[in-house]
Amino acid sequence: MQHRLSILYFLQFAVWGCYLSCFGQLLGAGGLGKDIQWFYAAVGIVSLLTPSLMGHIADRFVPSVRLLGMCHLCASLFMFGAWLYAMIDVHLEFWPFFLLYLGFLAFYMPTMALSNATTFALLKRDGKRPLDRFPIIRIWGTIGFVAAMWFVNSAYYYDGTFGFTLNDMSPASSYRFQYTSMQLISSSVMGLITAIYTLSLPALSVPNPGKASSFSDIFGFKAFKLFKLPEVRTFLIFAVFTGVCLQISNGFAIPFINHFMAFEEYFGSLAAGNATMLFSISQLSEAAFILVTGIAMKRLGFKWVIAIALLSWCLRFLFLGLGNPGDGIWWLVMSMVIYGVAFNFFNISGHIFMDQKSDNTTKGFGQGLLMMMSNGIGATGGMIAAGAVINSFCHWEMMPSPSGNGMMRLFMGDWFWPWIIFAAYAFVIGFFFTLIYRKEKTT
């Protein structure tokens, strides 16, 4: 069963990996560059609502494994619609495309929790402890995400021919999936494969069959009583400010790296023409630092692990500002590597902290509350603000393709200052967290 669940996570995250990091470049090429922040903020908006609702349905009415398949199928159909729209109309209109993408997110985001619920239930059914088996299973999600990124980075469809290339001087280079709507159909196909695959998994019973709960129970409002604990309240408030950092590089790092293709000195640079593959180092780092997080919590304590996470976010943005695909390539690589510390030290330690502070009636809701504060409120507001900052320094322009085959729309401007502003923000938040957070004394 462990191998079958590993395949599930590989497929699950490959759906996301096909487009998430290079989506911003597609939006810019389609004329929606000034609205990138809204598409990435939509992840947070949807995370406030549909995961809780689908989780309630899985608890009361439909087994999680079957609901997981249904959600993947619906998400696949919406993503197919987004691809079809992008194929028919090269110049994208905001509302039609945004609503199709919102439909995809409404069904895809709940699959994160549903796949966890399915995995835990099947492991327990077979007498396995999730604590022992889940980390090995979950790592295949990261592998799937990276594999999908590598695929869209190098795959192209040009002049009736499908192939792969890493050479941005090739005539087919500008037709690679990372630049075109083919990234969307790749995600749609992976979603359909995942939906079909869930049918092969054993059926599960509904844990708590019965009538629907109240609105407050469905959306976990009773978890807000955790705010009565000063230590938890301080952390959750800072989780909102930290959540601001979560989606910024996902939305803007690829357009930033791609913009170097407009400079003759970087023509033929492996990094500038393969930004999605370069960015995948972040996910590899994330996988590598998962185990380090637990060790750091034991030795340093929760407060200093979160402080290190915020310092790492500062360095993540600073290194991006200093980097380029030439002699500054190592700054870019270090930015990708430090991401593993920034992401894991905040997310994993934060979820462990919330589990420790929640009682048996609020453990699940406590996890959802952290997601709401960081990935919901924080990431949504952060992306909107980040978009305003970057749009004040940079703008989309049509530039000659390095291959000499037509023009490309690239996000040109003074990128140094936006990254420095984001780095300074993370440093200030880390400084005040270290100053304000106090651990409760217990007996």
N, C-alpha and C positions, 0 to 999 in steps of 0.2 A: 504493500500500500504506500510506503514511503516514496518509492520510485514514481508511482502514478501521481501522487500529490506534487512531487517535484516538477513533473511535466505540466501540471495545472498551473503552477506559479510561473514557469518559463513562458507559457502561452499568455497568461494573464498580464504580465508586465511587458511582453513584446508588443501587445496592443498599444500601450502607452509609449514605448520606446520608439515606435515607428514615426512618431510625429512631434512629441512634446518639445524636444530641444531645438528642432529646426522649423517649428511652426511659425516663429516670428519672421523668418526670412521669407516664407511663403506669403504671409500677410503683407509684408512690405512690398513684395513683387506684385501683389494683386491690388495695390493702392490703399491698403488698410494699415500702413505702417504707423500712423499716428494713433491707432486704436489697439496696438498690441497689448497694452496693459489691461484692457477690458476683457480680452480673451483669456488671459492668464488669471485675472481676478475672478473670472467666472468659476474657476475651480473652487475657490473659497466660498463663493456665493452658494453654489450647489451643495458643497460639503456641509452647509448649515442645515439642510433640509432633507434631501432624499436618502442619505445613508441611514438616518434614524428611522425614517418611515419604512424602508425596505427591511431593516433589521426587525422592526415590529411585526411585519408581515411574515418574516421567516420564523419568528418565535411563536406565532399564533395560527397561521393559516397554511403556508406553503413551505415544505422542507427547504432548507438553505441551499442544498445542492441543485435543486430544480429551479429555484428562484435565481440562482447564480447564472444558470444557462439562459433563462428568459431575459435577464438583464443584458447579458452579452449579446444576445440576438438583437434586441431592440437597439442597443448602442451601435452595433454593426450597421443596422439599417440607416440610422441617422448619419453615421459617418459616410456611408455610401452616398446618401443624399448630398452631403457637403462636397464630396468629390465630384459628383455629377454636376452640381452647380458651378464649381470651380472650373470644370472642363468646358462647360457651355459658355460661361461668361468669364473671360480672362480678367476683366476689371470687376473686382468684387464689390458688391454693395453691402454695407455694414449689417443691416437688420436681417435680411434673408440668410446670410452666411452665419451670423452670430446665433440666430435662433436654432439653426440646424446643429451647430456645435453645442449649444446649450442642451439640446435634446440628447446628444451623445453623452455629455457629462452627467446628465440627470440619471442615466441608466448605468454608466460605467463606474462612477465614483462609489456607488454602493457595493460594487463587486469586490472592493478591497476588504471590507469587513465580512462580506458573505463568504469569500474564499477562506478567510481565517476561521469563521464559524464552522464551515464544512470540514476543514482540516482538523480542527480540534475535536469535532464530533467523531470523525472516522478513526482518528488515532485512539481516542478513549474507547471506542467500540472494540478496537483490537487489543485493548489492554496496554497501550503505549502512553507514556507520559509526554504531553505536548512540550514541556520544558526541555526534555531530552532530545526530541526529534525535530521540533519546529525550526530551530536556527538552521539546520542543514537543509531542510526543505525550502525555507524562505530565501536562502542564498541563490537558489535557481531562478527566483524572480529577477534578481539583479543581473544574472547571466543572460536571461531572456531580454531584458531591457537593453543591455549592451549589444547583444547580437543583432537586435532590431536596428539600433543606431548605426552599427557598422554596415548593415545591409542597405539602408536608405542613403548612407553616405556615399557608397560606391556604385550602387545599381543605377542604370540608366535605360531609358527607352527612347531611341533616336532613329528616325528614318526607317521605321519598321523593324528595328533591331533591338533586342534586349541584351545587355551585357554589363560588365563591371569595369570601372576605371578609378584610379586615384590621381590621375594626371590632369590637373586643371588646364593644361594647354591642349588637351584633346578636344576635337570638335564636338564630341558627345558630352563633354564635361558639364556644360550648363544645363543639360537635360537630366542630370542625376536627380534621383527622387528627393534629395534634401532641398532642392530648389523648386520643385514642381508639386502639383497636386497629387502626384503618384504616391507621395507619403501617406495621403489620406486613404487611398484605396488599399494600400498595404495594411494600414491599421484596421480597416473594415474587414478585409479577408482574414486577418489574424483573429479578430473578434468572432467571426463566424466559425472558424476552426475551433476556438475555445468553447463556444456554445455547444457545438457538436460533441466535443470531447467530454463535457460534463455529463452527457448521457451515458458514458461508459462507467461513471463512478457509481458506487452502491447507493441505493435509496436510503434516505434517513427519515425518521419520524419527526413530526413537529413537537418541539420540546414542551410548549405550554399551550395546547389547543384551547380555543375558547373565543369569547367575544373581544372586540377591540377595546383597548384601554383608553383612558382619558387623554386629551391633547397634551397635558403636561407630562404624563407618563411616557407617551410615545417619543417626545422630543427631549426627555431627560431633564426637565426643569428642576426636579428635586435635587439634582446634583449641585445646584447653586448654593445649597447649605454648606458646601465645602468652603465657601468664601468666609465663613465664620472663623475659620482657622487662620490666624495672622500669617503664618509661614506659607500656607497654600495661597492665600490672597495675594501676597507679595509676588510669588512666583507666577501666578496666572496673569497678573497685570503686566509683568515683564514679558510673559509669553506672547502677549499681543504685540509688543514692540519688537521682540525677536522674530515673530512671524513675518514682519515686514521684509526680512532678508530672504525668506525661503524661496520665493518665485522670481526674484529679480534676475538672477543669472540664467534661469531657465528661459526667460522671455527674451533677454537681450544679449547674452554672451555670444550666440551664434551669429546674429547680424553684426556684432562688433568685430568678431574675428574675420567674417567674410568681407568686411569693408576694406581690409588691407589688399584685396585683389585689385582695387582701383589704382594702386601705386606700382609703378613700373619696377621699383626695387624689390617687390615681393612677387613678381610674376614667376610662376613655376614653383612657388613655395609650397611644400607639402602640407604645412599647417593651414595656410590661408585657404587653400582649396579643399581641405578635408576637415572643416571646423567641427562637424558632427562627431567624427572619429576622435579628434582631439578632446572634445568635450566629454566623451565616454570615459576618460580617465577619472572623472569625478565619480562616476558610478562604481568603477573598480576600486577606488579609494574608499568609497562608502562601505563596500563589502569587506575590505581589509581591516577597517577600524571598528567593525561591530564588536569583536571580542575585546578590543582594547578598552572600550567604554566601561564595561563591567569592572575591569581591573582598576581603572582610574577612579571610579566611584568608591571602591573599597579603600583605596590608598589616600585619595585627596578629599573625599567628601563631596556631597551634592553641590554645595555653593561654588567650589572652585572648579568643578567640572563645567558648570554653566558659564562661569567667567571665562574659562578657556575656550568654550564654544563661541562666545561673543568676540573674543580676541581673534579667533580663527576666521569668523565672518569678516572682521576688519581686514585681515590679511588676504582673504579671498578676493575682496574688491580692490585692495591696494595693488596686489600682484597683477590683476587684470589691467589696471591703469598703467602699470609700468611695462607691460608686455607687448610684444609684436612678433610676427612670424619669422623675423630675421635673427639679429643678435639678442633680441629680448624673448626668444622662445622659451627659455627656462623660467622666466617669470610666469608665462602662461601655464606651463606644466606644473609649477609649484602651486599656482592658484587652483588647479584641478585636484592636486593631491591634498591640499589643506581642506578641501571641501568635505572629505571623509570625517575629519575631526569636527568641523563646524556643524555638520548635519547630525551625526550620530551622538555627539556629546550633548546636544540639546534634546533631540527627539527621544532617544532611548532612555537617557537618564531622567528626562521629564516624565515619560510614561511609567517608569519604575517608581519615581517619587509619588505620582498620583495614585498608583496602586497601593503604596505603603500608607498613604494618608486617608484612603477611602475605606469605609467599612463594607461589610458583605452586601449591603443593599445599594451601595453607590459605586462599586468598583467599575462596572461597565460604563455607567453614566460619567464617572470621573474621567475615564479615558476619552469619552466623547466631548467632555467639557474642555479638555486640553486641546483637542483637535479644533473645536469651535473657536477658541481664543487665538490659537496660533495660525492654523491653516485656513480658518474661516475669516474672522475679523481682521487679524494681523496681516495675513498674506493678501487679502482683498484690498484693504486700505493701502498697504505697502506698494502693490503693483500700480494702483492708480497714481499715487504720489511719485513713484519712480518713473512712470511714463511721462509725467509732467516735467520732471527734471531733465530726462534725456531728450525729450522733444524740444527743450529750450536750447540745447547745445547741438543737436544733430537733426538732419533731415534726409529724406530719401531722394536719391538722384539716379538718373539713368547714366550708367558708365559703360565703357567698352569692355566686353568679355575678354579675359586673359587669352582665351583660345583664338580671339579674332573673329569668332562666330556670333555676330550680333551684339546686342547690348544687354546689360544686367542692371536691375534696380538695386542699389546698395545704400546702406544707412551711413551717410558721410557726415563728418563733423568733428568737433573736438571732444573725443571720448574720454580724455584723461580726467577732466573735471567731474563728470558724473560718477566715475568710479571712486574718485577721491572723496566726494560728498558722501557716498554710501559707506565708505570705509570709516570716515569720521563719525558717521551716525552710529555704526556698530560699536566703535570704541567708546563713545559717550554712554550708550546703553549699558555696555559691560562695566564701565566705571561706576555708574550709579547703582547697578545691581549689586556689585561688590560692597558698596557703601551702605546700602539700605537693607539687604537681606540679612535676617537674623534667624538662626535655628532655635526652635522652641526647646526649652529645657524640659526634659521628661524624667520621671522617676521610675 
